[in-house]
Amino acid sequence: MKNHNLVESHEYREILVNRRPLQDGSGKEIDGLFNYHIYLNNPGQFNSYTTTAIKEIILAFRQASCDRSAVAVIFSGVGDKAFCTGGNTKEYAEYYAGNPQEYKQYMRLFNDMVTTILTCDKPVINRVNGMRIGGGQEIGMACDYSVAVDTARFGQAGPKHGSAPDGGSTDFLHLFVGIGAAIESCTLCEHWSAHRAAQIGLVNRIVPGLKNKDGKFISNPFVSLEPFDAWGNPAYGAFKTGEAKNAAKEAASGCVADLSLLDKEVEKMAYALAMTMPDCLSKTLESLRKKKLEHWQQNSETNRSWLALNMMTEARAGFRAFNEGTKESREVDFLKLRKALAQGRPWTDALTEEILPAASKAA
């Protein structure tokens, strides 16, 4: 048989790639059939992807796509805190900020990563083991299915940190949740719980991910399951506040993370996919993916150019603020920036320094 991989072999450094036997509904391994598991391996930085990781993801998806014995691709992250929080802000701040020509080449790789996911010859399941934020949300939506632990949260970060969610969210998000919710998420950057994400169609299935002191799974205690608030607004899936949040902390005390139900649900979905005609399944996915691809292919190149140029202004300041600030202060002074621009001030090094958080200036 011909080898159709891009390279003969590759030693992955920043992601984990392995083939695991397909399992039936009872957990029995099926001889000769596999699922491809591709995991971001940067848990210390919430599985943010670097330039090297992006290149490896492209290679891994091509490798999975060419594997004749592979049923599905499982795309996830190491640990229980995050699937992915997007691009590595340390790399952005220390190398790409102020270097639009370099960032444009980086975005060529990013665009290729999204396209490779969207054109994979195998169905792709996003195993959401924690936060799916920013670029993580975008590569997650490029997948065909999403199965999430109920402690996961979903959202965007761009306008808060100097960018626009043009790596896929402005193309895909409205297809999942409608234009109103998509605009709210992309601009306000407020997070959705896994319960809310499942309710509005962003993810296919959610499962509990916390075990209490008695060893029993419990629903995420920080999320409300009430249908409406006092004003009649939808409240299901909202994060609890005030006294309710304090009670949730008490309920979560002593709980431990357990992703075994997540793994079972992912395996269950992969087996359901195996119980279909492979070519008919592939063609159906290709037809459905066109809805994403028509937006992505129309916009991704011009978005790449704008995102590169933005590295000279708002991204330069925003990524530095996030990288150099503290947990309590990682954003620029938005009001000071708006007042300066209203006065006609140009983007200069001095303006950037003025709007950085105090921790950055002290450093």
C-alpha positions as YAML, in Angstrom:
chain: A
units: angstrom
residues:
- id: 1
  name: MET
  ca: [0.00, 0.00, 0.00]
- id: 2
  name: LYS
  ca: [1.11, 3.55, -0.73]
- id: 3
  name: ASN
  ca: [2.05, 5.84, 2.14]
- id: 4
  name: HIS
  ca: [0.11, 9.10, 1.80]
- id: 5
  name: ASN
  ca: [1.43, 10.84, 4.91]
- id: 6
  name: LEU
  ca: [3.19, 14.19, 4.50]
- id: 7
  name: VAL
  ca: [6.29, 12.85, 6.28]
- id: 8
  name: GLU
  ca: [7.50, 9.31, 6.82]
- id: 9
  name: SER
  ca: [7.65, 9.73, 10.59]
- id: 10
  name: HIS
  ca: [7.67, 12.45, 13.21]
- id: 11
  name: GLU
  ca: [8.62, 12.54, 16.89]
- id: 12
  name: TYR
  ca: [5.95, 14.72, 18.48]
- id: 13
  name: ARG
  ca: [7.24, 17.09, 21.14]
- id: 14
  name: GLU
  ca: [4.33, 19.33, 22.16]
- id: 15
  name: ILE
  ca: [1.32, 17.10, 21.55]
- id: 16
  name: LEU
  ca: [0.54, 13.47, 22.33]
- id: 17
  name: VAL
  ca: [-0.53, 11.19, 19.49]
- id: 18
  name: ASN
  ca: [-1.48, 7.54, 19.81]
- id: 19
  name: ARG
  ca: [-3.80, 4.92, 18.37]
- id: 20
  name: ARG
  ca: [-6.10, 3.17, 20.82]
- id: 21
  name: PRO
  ca: [-8.29, 0.19, 19.98]
- id: 22
  name: LEU
  ca: [-11.93, 0.93, 19.22]
- id: 23
  name: GLN
  ca: [-14.22, -0.22, 22.04]
- id: 24
  name: ASP
  ca: [-17.74, -1.57, 21.76]
- id: 25
  name: GLY
  ca: [-20.60, -0.57, 24.05]
- id: 26
  name: SER
  ca: [-19.35, -2.82, 26.84]
- id: 27
  name: GLY
  ca: [-15.78, -1.57, 26.69]
- id: 28
  name: LYS
  ca: [-14.46, -4.59, 24.79]
- id: 29
  name: GLU
  ca: [-11.64, -3.76, 22.37]
- id: 30
  name: ILE
  ca: [-12.28, -4.41, 18.68]
- id: 31
  name: ASP
  ca: [-9.34, -6.09, 17.00]
- id: 32
  name: GLY
  ca: [-7.94, -4.25, 13.99]
- id: 33
  name: LEU
  ca: [-9.81, -0.94, 14.40]
- id: 34
  name: PHE
  ca: [-8.58, 2.13, 16.22]
- id: 35
  name: ASN
  ca: [-9.32, 5.68, 17.28]
- id: 36
  name: TYR
  ca: [-6.67, 8.32, 16.85]
- id: 37
  name: HIS
  ca: [-6.10, 10.37, 19.99]
- id: 38
  name: ILE
  ca: [-4.48, 13.79, 19.48]
- id: 39
  name: TYR
  ca: [-3.90, 15.68, 22.74]
- id: 40
  name: LEU
  ca: [-2.46, 19.12, 23.33]
- id: 41
  name: ASN
  ca: [0.26, 18.64, 25.93]
- id: 42
  name: ASN
  ca: [0.81, 21.97, 27.66]
- id: 43
  name: PRO
  ca: [-1.30, 21.71, 30.84]
- id: 44
  name: GLY
  ca: [0.87, 24.20, 32.73]
- id: 45
  name: GLN
  ca: [-0.37, 26.90, 30.32]
- id: 46
  name: PHE
  ca: [-3.89, 25.47, 29.96]
- id: 47
  name: ASN
  ca: [-2.96, 23.63, 26.76]
- id: 48
  name: SER
  ca: [-2.36, 26.80, 24.78]
- id: 49
  name: TYR
  ca: [-0.76, 25.99, 21.45]
- id: 50
  name: THR
  ca: [2.63, 27.27, 20.31]
- id: 51
  name: THR
  ca: [3.89, 27.54, 16.73]
- id: 52
  name: THR
  ca: [5.48, 24.10, 17.06]
- id: 53
  name: ALA
  ca: [2.28, 22.55, 18.42]
- id: 54
  name: ILE
  ca: [0.26, 23.89, 15.49]
- id: 55
  name: LYS
  ca: [2.63, 22.29, 12.99]
- id: 56
  name: GLU
  ca: [2.41, 19.01, 14.87]
- id: 57
  name: ILE
  ca: [-1.40, 19.12, 14.99]
- id: 58
  name: ILE
  ca: [-1.46, 19.51, 11.20]
- id: 59
  name: LEU
  ca: [0.83, 16.50, 10.79]
- id: 60
  name: ALA
  ca: [-1.13, 14.42, 13.30]
- id: 61
  name: PHE
  ca: [-4.49, 15.07, 11.63]
- id: 62
  name: ARG
  ca: [-3.04, 14.20, 8.23]
- id: 63
  name: GLN
  ca: [-1.59, 11.03, 9.73]
- id: 64
  name: ALA
  ca: [-4.95, 10.10, 11.27]
- id: 65
  name: SER
  ca: [-6.75, 10.95, 8.04]
- id: 66
  name: CYS
  ca: [-4.55, 8.51, 6.11]
- id: 67
  name: ASP
  ca: [-4.80, 5.66, 8.63]
- id: 68
  name: ARG
  ca: [-7.02, 3.05, 6.97]
- id: 69
  name: SER
  ca: [-7.81, 1.36, 10.29]
- id: 70
  name: ALA
  ca: [-8.82, 4.54, 12.12]
- id: 71
  name: VAL
  ca: [-12.52, 5.06, 12.83]
- id: 72
  name: ALA
  ca: [-12.46, 8.51, 14.46]
- id: 73
  name: VAL
  ca: [-10.12, 11.21, 15.73]
- id: 74
  name: ILE
  ca: [-10.39, 12.21, 19.39]
- id: 75
  name: PHE
  ca: [-9.03, 15.76, 19.84]
- id: 76
  name: SER
  ca: [-8.42, 16.81, 23.42]
- id: 77
  name: GLY
  ca: [-5.95, 18.16, 25.96]
- id: 78
  name: VAL
  ca: [-3.89, 16.73, 28.80]
- id: 79
  name: GLY
  ca: [-5.24, 17.12, 32.35]
- id: 80
  name: ASP
  ca: [-8.60, 18.19, 33.75]
- id: 81
  name: LYS
  ca: [-8.35, 21.99, 33.59]
- id: 82
  name: ALA
  ca: [-8.48, 22.83, 29.88]
- id: 83
  name: PHE
  ca: [-8.93, 21.45, 26.41]
- id: 84
  name: CYS
  ca: [-7.31, 24.59, 25.04]
- id: 85
  name: THR
  ca: [-7.27, 28.31, 25.82]
- id: 86
  name: GLY
  ca: [-5.99, 29.37, 22.42]
- id: 87
  name: GLY
  ca: [-2.62, 30.66, 21.29]
- id: 88
  name: ASN
  ca: [0.28, 30.83, 23.71]
- id: 89
  name: THR
  ca: [0.16, 34.41, 24.99]
- id: 90
  name: LYS
  ca: [3.76, 34.28, 26.21]
- id: 91
  name: GLU
  ca: [4.91, 33.51, 22.67]
- id: 92
  name: TYR
  ca: [2.54, 36.15, 21.30]
- id: 93
  name: ALA
  ca: [3.77, 38.84, 23.69]
- id: 94
  name: GLU
  ca: [7.47, 38.08, 23.52]
- id: 95
  name: TYR
  ca: [7.87, 37.29, 19.82]
- id: 96
  name: TYR
  ca: [4.90, 38.15, 17.64]
- id: 97
  name: ALA
  ca: [3.80, 41.43, 19.24]
- id: 98
  name: GLY
  ca: [5.07, 44.24, 17.00]
- id: 99
  name: ASN
  ca: [6.09, 41.77, 14.27]
- id: 100
  name: PRO
  ca: [3.18, 41.60, 11.81]
- id: 101
  name: GLN
  ca: [5.23, 39.92, 9.09]
- id: 102
  name: GLU
  ca: [6.04, 37.06, 11.48]
- id: 103
  name: TYR
  ca: [2.51, 36.78, 12.81]
- id: 104
  name: LYS
  ca: [1.14, 36.58, 9.28]
- id: 105
  name: GLN
  ca: [3.28, 33.49, 8.70]
- id: 106
  name: TYR
  ca: [2.09, 32.09, 12.04]
- id: 107
  name: MET
  ca: [-1.51, 32.65, 10.94]
- id: 108
  name: ARG
  ca: [-0.81, 30.72, 7.75]
- id: 109
  name: LEU
  ca: [-0.06, 27.75, 9.99]
- id: 110
  name: PHE
  ca: [-3.12, 28.41, 12.16]
- id: 111
  name: ASN
  ca: [-5.39, 28.60, 9.12]
- id: 112
  name: ASP
  ca: [-3.91, 25.36, 7.82]
- id: 113
  name: MET
  ca: [-4.61, 23.72, 11.20]
- id: 114
  name: VAL
  ca: [-8.30, 24.69, 11.11]
- id: 115
  name: THR
  ca: [-8.62, 23.62, 7.47]
- id: 116
  name: THR
  ca: [-6.94, 20.29, 8.21]
- id: 117
  name: ILE
  ca: [-9.48, 19.57, 10.96]
- id: 118
  name: LEU
  ca: [-12.36, 20.57, 8.68]
- id: 119
  name: THR
  ca: [-11.14, 18.32, 5.87]
- id: 120
  name: CYS
  ca: [-10.06, 15.29, 7.90]
- id: 121
  name: ASP
  ca: [-11.16, 12.04, 6.26]
- id: 122
  name: LYS
  ca: [-12.25, 10.72, 9.66]
- id: 123
  name: PRO
  ca: [-14.99, 12.10, 11.91]
- id: 124
  name: VAL
  ca: [-13.50, 14.32, 14.60]
- id: 125
  name: ILE
  ca: [-14.73, 14.32, 18.20]
- id: 126
  name: ASN
  ca: [-13.67, 17.16, 20.47]
- id: 127
  name: ARG
  ca: [-13.22, 15.68, 23.95]
- id: 128
  name: VAL
  ca: [-13.68, 18.83, 26.05]
- id: 129
  name: ASN
  ca: [-11.92, 18.08, 29.34]
- id: 130
  name: GLY
  ca: [-11.97, 21.66, 30.67]
- id: 131
  name: MET
  ca: [-11.85, 25.24, 29.42]
- id: 132
  name: ARG
  ca: [-12.45, 25.78, 25.69]
- id: 133
  name: ILE
  ca: [-11.66, 29.45, 25.33]
- id: 134
  name: GLY
  ca: [-10.47, 31.76, 22.54]
- id: 135
  name: GLY
  ca: [-8.64, 29.86, 19.84]
- id: 136
  name: GLY
  ca: [-9.51, 26.69, 21.74]
- id: 137
  name: GLN
  ca: [-13.17, 27.42, 21.12]
- id: 138
  name: GLU
  ca: [-12.37, 27.91, 17.44]
- id: 139
  name: ILE
  ca: [-10.49, 24.66, 16.86]
- id: 140
  name: GLY
  ca: [-13.14, 22.90, 18.96]
- id: 141
  name: MET
  ca: [-15.91, 24.15, 16.67]
- id: 142
  name: ALA
  ca: [-13.93, 22.98, 13.64]
- id: 143
  name: CYS
  ca: [-14.50, 19.44, 14.95]
- id: 144
  name: ASP
  ca: [-17.63, 17.50, 14.01]
- id: 145
  name: TYR
  ca: [-18.80, 16.63, 17.52]
- id: 146
  name: SER
  ca: [-18.18, 17.93, 21.03]
- id: 147
  name: VAL
  ca: [-18.50, 15.85, 24.17]
- id: 148
  name: ALA
  ca: [-17.76, 17.82, 27.33]
- id: 149
  name: VAL
  ca: [-17.28, 17.35, 31.03]
- id: 150
  name: ASP
  ca: [-19.81, 19.53, 32.86]
- id: 151
  name: THR
  ca: [-17.08, 21.54, 34.60]
- id: 152
  name: ALA
  ca: [-15.92, 22.88, 31.21]
- id: 153
  name: ARG
  ca: [-16.57, 26.45, 30.18]
- id: 154
  name: PHE
  ca: [-16.71, 27.99, 26.73]
- id: 155
  name: GLY
  ca: [-16.11, 31.46, 25.35]
- id: 156
  name: GLN
  ca: [-14.04, 34.06, 23.60]
- id: 157
  name: ALA
  ca: [-11.33, 36.43, 24.83]
- id: 158
  name: GLY
  ca: [-10.21, 38.45, 21.78]
- id: 159
  name: PRO
  ca: [-11.73, 41.92, 22.33]
- id: 160
  name: LYS
  ca: [-10.63, 41.81, 25.99]
- id: 161
  name: HIS
  ca: [-7.01, 41.07, 25.09]
- id: 162
  name: GLY
  ca: [-6.39, 42.88, 21.83]
- id: 163
  name: SER
  ca: [-7.68, 40.62, 19.09]
- id: 164
  name: ALA
  ca: [-10.83, 39.60, 17.23]
- id: 165
  name: PRO
  ca: [-12.15, 36.01, 17.22]
- id: 166
  name: ASP
  ca: [-11.43, 35.70, 13.49]
- id: 167
  name: GLY
  ca: [-9.76, 32.30, 13.78]
- id: 168
  name: GLY
  ca: [-13.13, 30.62, 13.33]
- id: 169
  name: SER
  ca: [-15.63, 31.99, 15.84]
- id: 170
  name: THR
  ca: [-16.89, 34.79, 13.61]
- id: 171
  name: ASP
  ca: [-17.33, 32.12, 10.93]
- id: 172
  name: PHE
  ca: [-18.69, 29.17, 12.93]
- id: 173
  name: LEU
  ca: [-20.31, 30.25, 16.18]
- id: 174
  name: HIS
  ca: [-23.56, 31.58, 14.72]
- id: 175
  name: LEU
  ca: [-24.06, 28.25, 12.92]
- id: 176
  name: PHE
  ca: [-24.23, 26.55, 16.32]
- id: 177
  name: VAL
  ca: [-26.02, 29.07, 18.55]
- id: 178
  name: GLY
  ca: [-27.60, 31.71, 16.31]
- id: 179
  name: ILE
  ca: [-26.46, 35.23, 15.52]
- id: 180
  name: GLY
  ca: [-27.69, 36.88, 18.74]
- id: 181
  name: ALA
  ca: [-25.83, 34.57, 21.11]
- id: 182
  name: ALA
  ca: [-22.79, 34.55, 18.82]
- id: 183
  name: ILE
  ca: [-22.52, 38.35, 18.85]
- id: 184
  name: GLU
  ca: [-22.87, 38.42, 22.63]
- id: 185
  name: SER
  ca: [-20.17, 35.79, 23.13]
- id: 186
  name: CYS
  ca: [-17.69, 37.21, 20.62]
- id: 187
  name: THR
  ca: [-17.90, 40.80, 21.87]
- id: 188
  name: LEU
  ca: [-18.57, 40.61, 25.62]
- id: 189
  name: CYS
  ca: [-16.30, 37.59, 26.16]
- id: 190
  name: GLU
  ca: [-18.50, 36.19, 28.93]
- id: 191
  name: HIS
  ca: [-18.16, 32.46, 29.44]
- id: 192
  name: TRP
  ca: [-20.83, 29.81, 29.03]
- id: 193
  name: SER
  ca: [-21.07, 26.77, 31.28]
- id: 194
  name: ALA
  ca: [-21.15, 23.30, 29.74]
- id: 195
  name: HIS
  ca: [-24.85, 23.08, 30.65]
- id: 196
  name: ARG
  ca: [-25.58, 26.31, 28.81]
- id: 197
  name: ALA
  ca: [-23.44, 25.22, 25.86]
- id: 198
  name: ALA
  ca: [-25.38, 21.96, 25.57]
- id: 199
  name: GLN
  ca: [-28.73, 23.74, 25.86]
- id: 200
  name: ILE
  ca: [-28.00, 26.13, 22.98]
- id: 201
  name: GLY
  ca: [-26.46, 23.50, 20.71]
- id: 202
  name: LEU
  ca: [-22.76, 24.27, 20.99]
- id: 203
  name: VAL
  ca: [-21.91, 20.80, 22.31]
- id: 204
  name: ASN
  ca: [-23.56, 17.43, 21.69]
- id: 205
  name: ARG
  ca: [-23.33, 15.85, 25.13]
- id: 206
  name: ILE
  ca: [-22.11, 16.62, 28.65]
- id: 207
  name: VAL
  ca: [-21.29, 14.31, 31.56]
- id: 208
  name: PRO
  ca: [-20.39, 14.94, 35.22]
- id: 209
  name: GLY
  ca: [-16.72, 15.34, 36.03]
- id: 210
  name: LEU
  ca: [-16.68, 15.64, 39.83]
- id: 211
  name: LYS
  ca: [-16.86, 12.90, 42.45]
- id: 212
  name: ASN
  ca: [-17.83, 13.76, 46.02]
- id: 213
  name: LYS
  ca: [-16.38, 12.36, 49.23]
- id: 214
  name: ASP
  ca: [-18.63, 9.31, 48.89]
- id: 215
  name: GLY
  ca: [-17.21, 8.50, 45.47]
- id: 216
  name: LYS
  ca: [-20.41, 9.50, 43.65]
- id: 217
  name: PHE
  ca: [-20.56, 11.72, 40.59]
- id: 218
  name: ILE
  ca: [-22.31, 15.05, 41.13]
- id: 219
  name: SER
  ca: [-23.43, 17.74, 38.71]
- id: 220
  name: ASN
  ca: [-21.27, 20.87, 38.63]
- id: 221
  name: PRO
  ca: [-22.44, 22.67, 41.80]
- id: 222
  name: PHE
  ca: [-21.41, 26.10, 40.49]
- id: 223
  name: VAL
  ca: [-24.05, 26.04, 37.74]
- id: 224
  name: SER
  ca: [-27.74, 26.80, 38.18]
- id: 225
  name: LEU
  ca: [-30.27, 24.29, 36.87]
- id: 226
  name: GLU
  ca: [-33.23, 26.64, 37.40]
- id: 227
  name: PRO
  ca: [-35.11, 27.45, 34.18]
- id: 228
  name: PHE
  ca: [-35.59, 31.21, 34.72]
- id: 229
  name: ASP
  ca: [-34.39, 34.04, 36.92]
- id: 230
  name: ALA
  ca: [-36.61, 36.52, 38.81]
- id: 231
  name: TRP
  ca: [-37.07, 38.64, 35.66]
- id: 232
  name: GLY
  ca: [-38.00, 35.74, 33.39]
- id: 233
  name: ASN
  ca: [-34.63, 35.50, 31.64]
- id: 234
  name: PRO
  ca: [-33.28, 32.01, 30.91]
- id: 235
  name: ALA
  ca: [-31.21, 30.98, 33.93]
- id: 236
  name: TYR
  ca: [-30.40, 27.35, 33.14]
- id: 237
  name: GLY
  ca: [-26.64, 26.92, 32.97]
- id: 238
  name: ALA
  ca: [-25.84, 30.31, 34.53]
- id: 239
  name: PHE
  ca: [-22.90, 30.47, 36.94]
- id: 240
  name: LYS
  ca: [-24.03, 30.96, 40.52]
- id: 241
  name: THR
  ca: [-23.19, 34.16, 42.41]
- id: 242
  name: GLY
  ca: [-23.36, 35.44, 45.99]
- id: 243
  name: GLU
  ca: [-24.60, 33.05, 48.64]
- id: 244
  name: ALA
  ca: [-25.40, 30.39, 46.04]
- id: 245
  name: LYS
  ca: [-21.76, 30.44, 44.93]
- id: 246
  name: ASN
  ca: [-20.58, 30.11, 48.52]
- id: 247
  name: ALA
  ca: [-22.86, 27.09, 48.97]
- id: 248
  name: ALA
  ca: [-21.43, 25.62, 45.77]
- id: 249
  name: LYS
  ca: [-17.91, 25.97, 47.16]
- id: 250
  name: GLU
  ca: [-19.01, 24.01, 50.20]
- id: 251
  name: ALA
  ca: [-20.54, 21.30, 48.00]
- id: 252
  name: ALA
  ca: [-17.36, 21.10, 45.91]
- id: 253
  name: SER
  ca: [-15.14, 20.86, 48.97]
- id: 254
  name: GLY
  ca: [-13.49, 17.47, 48.99]
- id: 255
  name: CYS
  ca: [-14.58, 16.61, 45.47]
- id: 256
  name: VAL
  ca: [-12.05, 15.26, 42.99]
- id: 257
  name: ALA
  ca: [-11.97, 15.48, 39.20]
- id: 258
  name: ASP
  ca: [-12.80, 12.24, 37.42]
- id: 259
  name: LEU
  ca: [-12.98, 12.11, 33.62]
- id: 260
  name: SER
  ca: [-13.91, 8.44, 33.31]
- id: 261
  name: LEU
  ca: [-17.50, 9.21, 32.28]
- id: 262
  name: LEU
  ca: [-16.17, 11.61, 29.65]
- id: 263
  name: ASP
  ca: [-13.96, 8.89, 28.21]
- id: 264
  name: LYS
  ca: [-16.84, 6.40, 28.17]
- id: 265
  name: GLU
  ca: [-19.12, 8.85, 26.38]
- id: 266
  name: VAL
  ca: [-16.46, 9.60, 23.78]
- id: 267
  name: GLU
  ca: [-15.85, 5.90, 23.18]
- id: 268
  name: LYS
  ca: [-19.60, 5.35, 22.91]
- id: 269
  name: MET
  ca: [-19.86, 7.99, 20.20]
- id: 270
  name: ALA
  ca: [-16.87, 6.60, 18.31]
- id: 271
  name: TYR
  ca: [-18.42, 3.13, 18.35]
- id: 272
  name: ALA
  ca: [-21.74, 4.53, 17.08]
- id: 273
  name: LEU
  ca: [-19.80, 6.07, 14.19]
- id: 274
  name: ALA
  ca: [-18.13, 2.72, 13.51]
- id: 275
  name: MET
  ca: [-21.57, 1.16, 13.10]
- id: 276
  name: THR
  ca: [-22.19, 3.07, 9.84]
- id: 277
  name: MET
  ca: [-21.06, 2.69, 6.23]
- id: 278
  name: PRO
  ca: [-17.66, 4.46, 6.16]
- id: 279
  name: ASP
  ca: [-17.97, 6.14, 2.76]
- id: 280
  name: CYS
  ca: [-21.56, 7.24, 3.35]
- id: 281
  name: LEU
  ca: [-20.52, 8.64, 6.73]
- id: 282
  name: SER
  ca: [-17.59, 10.49, 5.17]
- id: 283
  name: LYS
  ca: [-19.74, 11.99, 2.41]
- id: 284
  name: THR
  ca: [-22.40, 13.09, 4.89]
- id: 285
  name: LEU
  ca: [-19.79, 14.85, 7.01]
- id: 286
  name: GLU
  ca: [-18.26, 16.50, 3.95]
- id: 287
  name: SER
  ca: [-21.67, 17.83, 2.95]
- id: 288
  name: LEU
  ca: [-22.38, 19.18, 6.42]
- id: 289
  name: ARG
  ca: [-18.89, 20.68, 6.80]
- id: 290
  name: LYS
  ca: [-19.53, 22.82, 3.72]
- id: 291
  name: LYS
  ca: [-21.58, 25.17, 5.90]
- id: 292
  name: LYS
  ca: [-18.48, 25.92, 7.97]
- id: 293
  name: LEU
  ca: [-16.10, 25.86, 5.03]
- id: 294
  name: GLU
  ca: [-18.05, 28.37, 2.96]
- id: 295
  name: HIS
  ca: [-17.59, 30.98, 5.72]
- id: 296
  name: TRP
  ca: [-14.05, 29.92, 6.61]
- id: 297
  name: GLN
  ca: [-12.67, 29.90, 3.06]
- id: 298
  name: GLN
  ca: [-14.32, 33.21, 2.24]
- id: 299
  name: ASN
  ca: [-12.82, 35.04, 5.21]
- id: 300
  name: SER
  ca: [-9.73, 33.31, 6.59]
- id: 301
  name: GLU
  ca: [-7.16, 34.91, 4.27]
- id: 302
  name: THR
  ca: [-8.24, 38.53, 4.73]
- id: 303
  name: ASN
  ca: [-8.66, 37.86, 8.45]
- id: 304
  name: ARG
  ca: [-5.06, 36.62, 8.51]
- id: 305
  name: SER
  ca: [-3.81, 39.89, 7.05]
- id: 306
  name: TRP
  ca: [-5.79, 42.01, 9.51]
- id: 307
  name: LEU
  ca: [-4.73, 39.95, 12.52]
- id: 308
  name: ALA
  ca: [-1.10, 40.42, 11.47]
- id: 309
  name: LEU
  ca: [-1.38, 44.20, 11.19]
- id: 310
  name: ASN
  ca: [-3.24, 44.32, 14.50]
- id: 311
  name: MET
  ca: [-0.02, 43.11, 16.14]
- id: 312
  name: MET
  ca: [1.24, 46.70, 15.80]
- id: 313
  name: THR
  ca: [-1.54, 48.21, 17.90]
- id: 314
  name: GLU
  ca: [-4.17, 46.62, 20.15]
- id: 315
  name: ALA
  ca: [-2.75, 43.08, 20.09]
- id: 316
  name: ARG
  ca: [0.69, 44.38, 20.96]
- id: 317
  name: ALA
  ca: [-0.71, 46.02, 24.09]
- id: 318
  name: GLY
  ca: [-3.28, 43.37, 24.96]
- id: 319
  name: PHE
  ca: [-0.98, 40.35, 24.79]
- id: 320
  name: ARG
  ca: [1.70, 42.16, 26.78]
- id: 321
  name: ALA
  ca: [-0.87, 43.05, 29.44]
- id: 322
  name: PHE
  ca: [-1.98, 39.43, 29.74]
- id: 323
  name: ASN
  ca: [1.58, 38.07, 29.77]
- id: 324
  name: GLU
  ca: [3.09, 40.62, 32.15]
- id: 325
  name: GLY
  ca: [0.11, 41.30, 34.42]
- id: 326
  name: THR
  ca: [-1.13, 39.40, 37.45]
- id: 327
  name: LYS
  ca: [-4.11, 37.09, 37.89]
- id: 328
  name: GLU
  ca: [-6.07, 40.08, 39.24]
- id: 329
  name: SER
  ca: [-5.02, 42.49, 36.46]
- id: 330
  name: ARG
  ca: [-4.29, 41.19, 32.96]
- id: 331
  name: GLU
  ca: [-6.12, 43.75, 30.85]
- id: 332
  name: VAL
  ca: [-5.20, 47.19, 29.59]
- id: 333
  name: ASP
  ca: [-6.87, 50.30, 30.96]
- id: 334
  name: PHE
  ca: [-9.70, 50.36, 28.42]
- id: 335
  name: LEU
  ca: [-11.08, 53.75, 29.42]
- id: 336
  name: LYS
  ca: [-7.67, 55.44, 29.32]
- id: 337
  name: LEU
  ca: [-7.12, 53.95, 25.86]
- id: 338
  name: ARG
  ca: [-10.48, 55.12, 24.56]
- id: 339
  name: LYS
  ca: [-9.91, 58.64, 25.89]
- id: 340
  name: ALA
  ca: [-6.45, 58.79, 24.29]
- id: 341
  name: LEU
  ca: [-7.78, 57.66, 20.91]
- id: 342
  name: ALA
  ca: [-10.68, 60.13, 21.20]
- id: 343
  name: GLN
  ca: [-8.07, 62.87, 21.52]
- id: 344
  name: GLY
  ca: [-6.44, 61.73, 18.28]
- id: 345
  name: ARG
  ca: [-3.33, 60.22, 19.85]
- id: 346
  name: PRO
  ca: [-1.49, 57.77, 17.60]
- id: 347
  name: TRP
  ca: [-0.46, 54.30, 18.65]
- id: 348
  name: THR
  ca: [3.05, 54.74, 20.05]
- id: 349
  name: ASP
  ca: [5.26, 52.89, 22.50]
- id: 350
  name: ALA
  ca: [4.40, 55.55, 25.07]
- id: 351
  name: LEU
  ca: [0.66, 54.95, 24.69]
- id: 352
  name: THR
  ca: [1.15, 51.20, 25.03]
- id: 353
  name: GLU
  ca: [3.12, 51.66, 28.24]
- id: 354
  name: GLU
  ca: [0.51, 54.03, 29.67]
- id: 355
  name: ILE
  ca: [-2.37, 51.58, 29.35]
- id: 356
  name: LEU
  ca: [-0.60, 48.46, 30.62]
- id: 357
  name: PRO
  ca: [-1.65, 47.19, 34.06]
- id: 358
  name: ALA
  ca: [0.38, 48.39, 37.03]
- id: 359
  name: ALA
  ca: [2.16, 45.04, 37.43]
- id: 360
  name: SER
  ca: [3.53, 45.33, 33.88]
- id: 361
  name: LYS
  ca: [4.83, 48.85, 34.45]
- id: 362
  name: ALA
  ca: [6.50, 47.84, 37.71]
- id: 363
  name: ALA
  ca: [8.28, 44.99, 35.96]
...
